[in-house]
Amino acid sequence: MSVSTSSPFEQEEARIAPWLILLVIGTLLYRIAFVWAHDYSLFVDEAQYWLWSRDLSFGYYSKPPLVAWLVRASTALIGDGELGVKLPAILGYPLAALGLYRLGTAMKNARTGLIAAALFLSMPGQALGGWVLSPDALLLFAWSWSLYLLWQARTQAQLKWWIGLGVAIGLGALAKYTMLVFVPMAAWVLWRGREAAPARGKGPWIALAIVLALIAPNIAWNIQHHFETVRHTADLTNASQAGLHFKHFGEFLGAQWGIVGLLAFPLLVMLMVRGVRSRDDNARFLAPFTIPYLLVMLALSLVTAANANWAVTAYAAGSVWLALWLDGRKPAWVWSVILLNFVLQLGVLHYRDIGAKLGHPPSRSGNDLYARVLGWRELGRALQPMTQEQGGLPILSSDRMLLAELTYYVQPHPYPVAALDVDGRITNQFEMDTARRGLPQEALWVEFVGGQDGSHTTANDSAVAEPAVLTKNYERVEELGVIRVQRMDAPARAVQVVRVRRRITTEALP
């Protein structure tokens, strides 16, 4: 007869483990299968991140470098196909859920941790975010584990937790600068009440030193490139549109409801309202990582345009907070919130499939949620014979979307491209690179006909207005025609292609 020496805590973790594995591995495999089963092209940002990964650096125009580094690693592992590009995001969310599981378990028990992980992975917002490469996936991974490491560091006098915290925050900042907001939030948590004692030790300073050491190369890159990434990040606040925008506020608030869940979001708001004056230690730890950031984003949405994903970090701690509350309720509460979220997520993922099965496919209006990822592969293939016939001349365009998608989908891989700066102000990585290398002597000028969705096509497809900077610096050699591809149930996408050659001039290049 054997006697178990494991504690009740360990026994509960062992009982929960199969459910956690099913949740995390099941989510991972389902999202991989979704990408395999659907013939969607890369989003424009995904294609651009892939291009960045071909030329590793400590920084890029609009983002820190971690997303490019991880795409380089994933594509080296499984190839340059769409799945290889998306893999860091597909892995990022389940790994973030594991961090939240550890936090919920440390705060209360393994059941709470499992509920937190399920709430996080079932958020309807992950219907797109879960399989589309974005720095948010890497940010949430780093943020979730930073929460757990901070909780351990403040409750256990062990240096390893502070070292881990510094590494997590530093890597998160290399994914997205939003991670640096974690530092003042953590400082606030540490200096409140009984948490003041560990904050006076050397641990927090070691963690901060590690953060600075990890981001130092990116800081140096920004200095070398005149703080282009920092300037772009500041420009995202759309300060030029400042004013009271109640419509933007309503849209942003509605988007948060949709991201978190029909039941989960109002329940989380209820907890945040109660948590302002709460003396519960768990709530006092989680509230600074949830309430202030969400309020700041709501306020920002009132005075300018705010993207719906800007508040996502609030829902990492929010998932654990809601799990703590649900763990004390009847199982029906837990099942209702999580299952409803999964149903909504699956609905967003598969509404096209469901509509097709029922004989009601999405309209051809171009307003379909997936319209932006339809037709790029086909457009690249349609351009292939023309680029080969013209000797592999670089593609020249003023449209970032065209440049990103065509450099990925036209062979050889990546296809050479150059950006024509039409306003004299660098606004993307393509313009930055072209400014450094110079404009090509001869190129294929490629521009949309009828707009990106083909909705403004005129009777004369070739009547595309050319920017003054093109006609000033280039002369037409040959009009190669219009390439048009049908995008399943979306409007056709068409581009005009013109072979151009640099004019002989003594003026400086733009």
Buried (B, 14 or more C-beta within 10 A) or exposed (E): EEEEEEEEEEEBBEEBEEBBEEBBEEBBEBBBEBBEEBEBBBBBBBBBBBBBBBEEEBBBBBBBBBBBBBBBEBBEEEEBEBBBBBBBBBBBBBBBBBBBBBBBBBBBBBBBBBBBBBBBBBBBBBBBBBBBBBBBBBBBBBBBBBBBBBBBBBBEEEBEBBBBBBBBBBBBBBBBBBBBBBBEBBBBBBEEEEBEEBBEBEBBEBBBBBBEEBBEBBBEBBEEBEBBBBBBBEEEBBEEEEEEBEEBBEBBBEBBBBBBBBBBBEBBBEBBEEBEEBEEEBBBBBBBBBBBBBEBBBEBBBBBBBBBBBBBBBBBBBBBBBBBBBBEEEEEBBEBBBEBBBEBBBEBBBBBEEBBEEEEBBEBEBEBEBBBBBBBBBBBEBBBEBBEEBEEBBBBBBBBBBBBBBBBBBBEEBBBBBBBBBEEEBBBBBBBBBBEEEBBEBBBBBBBBBEBBBEEBEEEBEEBEBBEBBEEBBEEBEEBEBBBBBBBBBBBBBBBBBBBBBEEEEEEEE
